[in-house]
Amino acid sequence: MYHIQHIGIVGRTGAGKSSLIASIFRLVEPQGVITIDGIPTSTISLPHLRTNLSIIPQDPVLFTGSLRMNLDPFQRCPDDRLWQALADVQLSNTVKHNPQKLEMNVGVGGSNFSLGQRQLICLARALLRENLILILDEATASVDPQMDALIQHTLHSKFDHCVVITVAHRLNTIMDSNKVMVLDGGQVVEFDHPYNLLQNSGGAFSNFVSQLGPTEAKRLGQVAYERYQRIQEVQTTKTDEKQLEQNQLENDLVVKDDELEELNGYVYSKSSCCDLPFVICHLYQHLLMTAFVLGTV
């Protein structure tokens, strides 16, 4: 896993999706190696690893108590951050309409909220934790399509700073991922952008999509294509920006070399006239200008 990726995980029942999540948390040790930014998770202490992971399961976990306590159990965040997190998941208006606001009561298991609202509260809590890895274990499997769309929008707009791993029940929730991992029998059988996977008509992922029928398969294919095009455009823009920076650096170096050559000739000619104070003054000015170009002053 590397920084800023949205990864979808699909597979039939028993393919190993839950086992993979358990392995990431090191509830079980994998036979292979799981790395985060190139670092094997086996070398990371369990407390450090688990406190830097957030997970939202299919049945979201809320505690009896205030909404504030559910959002910020250790009371580390000021009210303005709590309200911002609620606004980010589009729950702030709902909470403001309650007389108790942040102190409003959360029933047993969040029973006074809808399933979708409970998921959004968990998303707000994950935002406040600022972890770099968020795992959704079929979190939208039981919500209606409208709430699913809201959750997906929140994930892409507010969690673009971290790795989001989505174990999918509905394929449309992972079609705009950076990559999709297809599991079968505990093994990774495919791993690529969904658009690329769909180009292999005999592949496992293509088979999953085709089973939804031609109309839905075409729609999902279009979603994957549009996402793929956006990624390509971003990569092209980044490449162009990097090339511009390189060209500017090379131009700055050429200018600096020209200034040094001019300075060397100037010092030599003035030194021959023994006008030492004049030479020192201009030498200082040129050195100062060079320092500004290099950004050292």
N, C-alpha and C positions, 0 to 999 in steps of 0.2 A: 504494500500500500504506500502510495506517495501523496504528497500534499495536494490538496484541491482536486479531488476526483469524486465523481458520483459513480458508484459501482452497483450494478444490479446482479442479484443471484437468483437463478431459477433452477428448477429440477423437479422431477416427480416425487411423490411421497416416498420417503426412505432414501432419497438420493444423497443425503448428507448435509442438508442446509443447516439444520439445528446443531449438528456436530461441529460444523465449521464455526458457527458463532461461539459455541462452548470452547473451541480451541483458541479463538481470539482472546477470550477472557482467561484462558488457561485453566478452565474448569476440568478439562482433560488435556493431556499433552499430545500434540499431533505427531504422526510418524514423520512428516516432512518438517519444513521450516516456514514459519510465518514471520515476515519482516515488516517493520514500520519505518519508512525512510531509510531502508537498508539495514536496520538494526533488528536482529532476531528477538522476538518477544521472549524467548527463553532466557535471555540475558538481562531482562528488565525485572525489577522486583515486583512482586504481585501487587502490593499497595500502590506503587507508582503507576503500574500499568492500568489497574482497574479504576483508579480515581481519574484517569485521563480518557476514559471511554464512557460514552453515554449510550444507553439502549432504550428503545421504546418498543415494548412487546405488543402483541395483538390485543391483549387485555391490559390497558395502561394502569400503572400503579399510582394511586393517590392515597393520601393518609387522612384520617379523621383529624380535623383541626381547621385552622384558618387557611385561606387561599395564600396568604403571605408565607406561611410556614411550608406549604407545598411547593411554592416557587423557589423559596430561599431557606432551606432547612437550617442552615448555620448562620442565618442573619448577617450575611456579609455585604448585601447590596442595599444602597439607598432606595428610597421610594421611586425616584425618577427612573432608575434602571428597571425596576419592576414594571412600571407603567409602560416603558418603552418596549420591553419584552412582550407584554400583553398586546401592545399596538402592532408589533411585528407579526404576531400570529392572529391579528384581527379579533381579539377578544376584549380590548379595552372598553369599548362601548357597552358590552354586556356587563362588565364588572362595575362600570360607573353608574349604571342604572340600579345597582343594588345599594341600599342605604349604608351598609357596612363596608362597601368597597373592598379593599385589600383584606379586611378583617372578616369578610363574609365566611360563613361556615361551609366546610366541605364535608358532605356526608360520608358514611362508610363506603369506601371504595369509590368515592366520587359519585354516589348515587343521585345527587341532585343536579348532575350535569349529563348531557348526552354523551354517547361514546365518542363522537367527533370532537366535542368540546374537551373531553378528558385527554384526547390525543394532543389537542392544541396546547393545553396546559403543560403537558409533558414536553412539548416542543419549546415552550417558553422557558421551562426549567433548564432544558439543554442549552438554550441560548445564553442563559445567565451563567452557566458553568463554564462556557467558553472552551469546551474540549475540542480537540482537533479531529476526533473521530466520533461519528454518530451512526449507530446501528439501528435500523428499523426492521424488526422481525415480524413481517406480515402485518405491519401496524395499521394498514388501511383495508385489510381483508373484509372487515365487517361494517365499514361505513358506506354511506351512499355516494354515488359518483360525484355529486356536487361538493361534498366535504372532502372526498379524495382529491379533487382538483385543487381545492384550497390548500390542502396539506402539501401537495406537490409544488404548488406555487411558492409556498413558504420555504420549502426545502431549497428550491433553486435560487430564491431571491435573498434569503437571510442566512443560509448556511453555505454560501459560496466560498467561505474561508477555510473549509475543512473537508475531510473525506466523509462522504455519506455512503453507507453500505445498506442497500435495500434488499431484503429477502422478499421476493415478489409473489403475491397471489394473483394479482391482475397484471398481465404483461404490459398494459398501457402505462403502469407506474414506473417502468424501467426502460421504456423505449427511447427516452431522451437522456439516458445515462452516458457517461464517457465510455464505459465498457460494461459488458455483460459476461458473467461467469456462469457457465452451464455445468451443473454437477450431475453425475450418474454413478451410482454405486460407490459413493465416497471419493470419486476421482473428478478432477477438472477435465472435461472433455472439449470444451470450447471457451475461449476468452478473447474477446475483441469488441470493437464498437458494434452495436446492434445492426447498423447498416451493413457493415462488412460481413457479419454473420449471415444476414439474409441473402447475400450474394451466393452462398452455398446452399442450393436448393435441397441438397440431400443431408444437410446438417441437422443436428438435434434442435437448435433454436428455430430454424426455419420450419421444422416439423411442428413445434409447439404453436407457432404463429398460424400456420396453415390450418390447424385443427379448429381455429376460431371462425372459419368460413372466409370466402373470398372477399367480401365487403370489408370486414374488420381487418383482415390481413393486409389489404391494400391501404387502409387508413393508417395502420400501425407502421407499415413500410414507409409511408409518406412522412410520418412523425420522425422516424429514424433518419430518413434522408435529410430533412430540414435541420435536425440537430447536428448531423455530420457536416453539413455545409457551414453551419455557424462555427463549429470547431475549426474547420479548415480556414475560414476567414480570419478568426482570431490568431491562429498560428501564423498565417501570412502577414498579418499586421505586426505581430511581434518580431518576425524575421526582418521585415522592412525597417522597423524602428531600430533594431540591433545594427542593421547595416548602416543606417544614417548615423548612429552614434560612432561606429567604427570609422566612417568617412570623416566625421567631424574631428575625431581624435587624430587621424592621419594629417588632416589639414592643419591642426594646431601644432603638430610636431614639425611640419614643414615651415610654418611661420616662425616657430621658435629657432629652428636651425638657421633660417635667413637672418634673424635678429642677432644671433650669436656671431655669425660670419661678419655682419656689419659692425658689430661691437668690437670684434678682434681687430679688424682693419682700422677702425677709428682710434682705438687705444694705441695701436702701434704708431700711427701718424702723429698723434698728439704727444706721445711720449718722446718722440724724436725731437720735438720742439721744447721739451723740458717744462711744459705747462702742467706740472703735476697736480695742483689743486683743481684745475679745470677738468683734467682726466678723471680724478677721483669722484668729482661731483657727477659727471655723466655716467661713469661706471656704476655708481650707486643707483641712479635713476633707471638704468637698463636692467640691473639686477632686480630691483623692486618690481618693474614691469613684468619680468620673467616669472617672478614669484606669484604675481596675480594670475598670469596665464595658467600656471601649474596648480593654482588654488591652494597654495601653502600659506597664504596670509589672508 
